[in-house]
Amino acid sequence: MVACLFSVVNAIAGEATFYTPPYTPSSCNGFTNKGTMILAANHGMFANKGACGKRYRVRCTGGTNAGVAHPCRGNTIDVTVVDLCPGCAGDQIDLSQEAFAMIADPDEGKIKIEYNE
């Protein structure tokens, strides 16, 4: 229980969108496939490839539009940084379509999240 509370206390609030295959090539791994539990990081998080390979735990906390009444599925996911999201805002990450679908309804398109290492 203490570990769970610790991760919630240190969680970073932000937003997530998703991108679709193909996931290679990527900035971090070239043509090496790292699966589908991946994310593309915003410029600050990416830190000129310094975030490559870092793992984050991500949880949906709500929707950002009126498209889906309750988009969150109640799950958390662990994803690995494999790429840069050049169009992401400073508080945004871009999840693979498969990772996004595990925590939220893809019809929402953009969700509010909390994440931490």
TIDRENSE-883815 format. One record per residue (C-alpha): residue in three letters; x, y, z. Coordinates in steps of 0.25 Angstrom, whole numbers, plus 5000, padded with zeros to 4 digits. Example, Ala and Ser with C-alpha at 12.3 -4.5 7.8 and 13.67 -1.06 7.14 Angstrom:
    r    c1    c2    c3
  ALA  5049  4982  5031
  SER  5055  4996  5029
***
This chain:
    r    c1    c2    c3
  MET  5000  5000  5000
  VAL  5011  5010  5003
  ALA  5018  5007  4989
  CYS  5004  5010  4983
  LEU  5002  5023  4990
  PHE  5017  5027  4987
  SER  5014  5026  4972
  VAL  5002  5034  4973
  VAL  5008  5045  4981
  ASN  5020  5046  4970
  ALA  5011  5045  4958
  ILE  5012  5056  4947
  ALA  4999  5061  4941
  GLY  4998  5062  4927
  GLU  4990  5058  4914
  ALA  4992  5046  4904
  THR  4988  5044  4890
  PHE  4992  5032  4881
  TYR  4999  5029  4868
  THR  4997  5017  4859
  PRO  5006  5007  4853
  PRO  5016  5005  4847
  TYR  5025  5008  4860
  THR  5038  5007  4853
  PRO  5047  5013  4850
  SER  5048  5021  4863
  SER  5057  5032  4868
  CYS  5063  5022  4879
  ASN  5063  5009  4872
  GLY  5064  5011  4857
  PHE  5057  4999  4851
  THR  5058  4990  4863
  ASN  5043  4987  4867
  LYS  5041  4989  4882
  GLY  5027  4984  4882
  THR  5014  4992  4884
  MET  5015  4996  4899
  ILE  5022  5009  4895
  LEU  5022  5024  4895
  ALA  5027  5036  4888
  ALA  5031  5047  4897
  ASN  5030  5062  4897
  HIS  5043  5070  4895
  GLY  5045  5073  4909
  MET  5043  5058  4913
  PHE  5051  5053  4901
  ALA  5063  5061  4905
  ASN  5071  5059  4892
  LYS  5069  5044  4893
  GLY  5073  5044  4908
  ALA  5059  5037  4911
  CYS  5061  5026  4901
  GLY  5058  5013  4908
  LYS  5052  5019  4920
  ARG  5039  5012  4925
  TYR  5027  5020  4930
  ARG  5014  5015  4937
  VAL  5002  5023  4932
  ARG  4988  5024  4936
  CYS  4976  5030  4930
  THR  4969  5041  4939
  GLY  4959  5046  4930
  GLY  4954  5051  4916
  THR  4957  5064  4910
  ASN  4945  5066  4901
  ALA  4930  5062  4901
  GLY  4932  5050  4891
  VAL  4932  5039  4902
  ALA  4925  5040  4915
  HIS  4935  5031  4923
  PRO  4947  5028  4914
  CYS  4956  5022  4925
  ARG  4957  5007  4926
  GLY  4962  5007  4940
  ASN  4976  5001  4936
  THR  4990  5005  4937
  ILE  5001  5002  4927
  ASP  5016  5001  4926
  VAL  5021  5007  4914
  THR  5035  5010  4908
  VAL  5040  5023  4902
  VAL  5044  5019  4887
  ASP  5042  5032  4880
  LEU  5040  5047  4880
  CYS  5027  5054  4878
  PRO  5030  5067  4871
  GLY  5016  5072  4872
  CYS  5013  5069  4886
  ALA  5011  5080  4896
  GLY  5021  5080  4909
  ASP  5011  5072  4917
  GLN  5007  5062  4906
  ILE  5011  5048  4902
  ASP  5007  5040  4890
  LEU  5004  5026  4893
  SER  5004  5014  4883
  GLN  4989  5012  4879
  GLU  4990  4998  4886
  ALA  4995  5004  4899
  PHE  4985  5016  4899
  ALA  4973  5005  4896
  MET  4977  4998  4909
  ILE  4975  5010  4918
  ALA  4964  5018  4910
  ASP  4954  5017  4899
  PRO  4961  5022  4886
  ASP  4949  5029  4882
  GLU  4953  5040  4892
  GLY  4965  5043  4884
  LYS  4972  5051  4895
  ILE  4971  5048  4910
  LYS  4976  5053  4923
  ILE  4987  5045  4930
  GLU  4996  5043  4942
  TYR  5010  5036  4939
  ASN  5023  5033  4947
  GLU  5035  5026  4945
***
